[in-house]
Structure formats: C-alpha cells, structure tokens
C-alpha cells in the first residue's frame, strides 16, 4: 500500500482505492475500487467521518 488509512483500528485500506463512504443504520459502508464494500460498525465521530469522506474527494 502506498498511502494506507486505518479506520477505527478495524480495517486498513489504501487511500487511492477508497471510492465512497456511506453511513447507514448503525453501520458504515466503505466502498473500494474493484471490491465489495466493507461493512463496519458505526463508531465514527462526526469529525472522523468528515475526515474520511474528505479523503474520498
């Protein structure tokens, strides 16, 4: 990985593979290029989620 991002200590992904982030009913879906979405519990603060979505843009 060139530029890894660790999310909540649960998952590490490459920033360049990150395509989208969706908050949905107590879960967060993280969409990656060429893969199924990663589904993790929604324990992100508003600031953490904004920082993560900013990385997608």
Secondary structure, DSSP 8 states (H G I E B T S, - for coil): --SEEEETTTEEEEGGGEEEEEEETTEEEEEETTS--EEEE----HHHHHHHHHHH-
